[in-house]
Amino acid sequence: MSALDLLPGAIEATNADRAADHDADLDALAARLARRGVDAEDLIARVSGFTVAVPSWGTGTGGTRFARFPGPGEPADVMDKLDDCAVIDRLGRASPRVSLHFPWDGDDPEALRQKGEALGLGFDAVNSNTFQDQPGQALSYKHGSLSHVSREVREQAVAHNLRCIEIGRAIGSRALTVWVGDGTNFPGQQDLTAQLDRYLDAAHAIHAALPDGWRMFTEHKIYEPAFYSTVVQDWGTSLMIAKELGEKAECLVDLGHHAPTVNVEMVVARLAGAGKLGGFHFNDSKYGDDDLDTGAIDPFRLFLVMREVLAAERRGADLAHMLDQSHNVTDPIESLIVSGAEARRAYAQALIVDEDRLAAAQAGNDALAASQALKAAFRTDVEPILAEARRRAGGALDPVAAFRASGYRAAVARTRPVSQVAGGGIV
Ligand SMILES: [Mn+2]
């Protein structure tokens, strides 16, 4: 028996416990929404159609530069990670696809494809890793990858990205996310302009290798691991790169990769307006790239970002939504379930904004009324809509309660080896 077989009984039991309260809450919310001209059935359908990909690397306990505290039953390999991703989707019903990271997730596309098919999971964007060295690697990325001064290192980094595309093709992915750790720690360490030129030259080679129907996401980050400068430091550079590379290149916005006071929803609006918004890495932060759980710190910002997502989608944008966060003190499965729901919550809140009221306020320069129109949507507790979307898809009304009742973590802890990796480092 697989540990996954523990889920149906737990979903059924916890749903039965909560059904009466949930039905009453849903009826009350539907009536309230109806008075505002919002059809609850329509909202449930829209929410059900909004999904976020789970990052395979997020299923293990994360860490900081200081330490990592492994939890019980951590995935030992990518097959375990995919099992955990299946748990997340079966309970939360918001994440039918997984975003893989190579070479962390091996080099056996056929095995990945078969496993995904067996679990009912698809694959979202594949992520390349040229920010650390792997055992047996010929050349080091210590001083950069796609922007390295050495042509040989750049070629090695390009070749890795091409391999990621190859694996992605075999498993049904249709996008490659490129984030590099390239940058400098000292003024003068590198020529800032020449460094970006080298990056562009290498990125062109990757872009040229993209199959039809594929996209390449360029992900910017203001700092870390380089602390003085990074090669793709902000959305402006990311946009320059995407425009320079061509049609298949688009910008990915990781919510944590900006300076603390940056207006991220503005960044999203600008990239969407330029026709170069490709997708997101959702997470949350208080100070920098904290990689905290989506919606954990500033749910209002997430809502405002989702407003821009919705606006872009209404204009025809096809956006890739992924989670990218580090779970240092929680069970990663629980965090990823909750984060998928938080993304959906913000999306649902964005959907119920009274657009006519907002447009009238904007046309009349009535700032207060405009703000109130947004707040009215943000203050609405849409949890019954989210829960109903889960239940109708066979998921749990309360997925964390169902997960805890299932005993899944204890079951896999009996069969998976205890993780020995206690050192610091990113995940
Ligand atoms: Mn990211």
Boltz pocket constraint, residues with backbone or C-beta under 6 A from the ligand:
constraints:
  - pocket:
      binder: B
      contacts: [[A, 219], [A, 254], [A, 281], [A, 324]]
      max_distance: 6.0
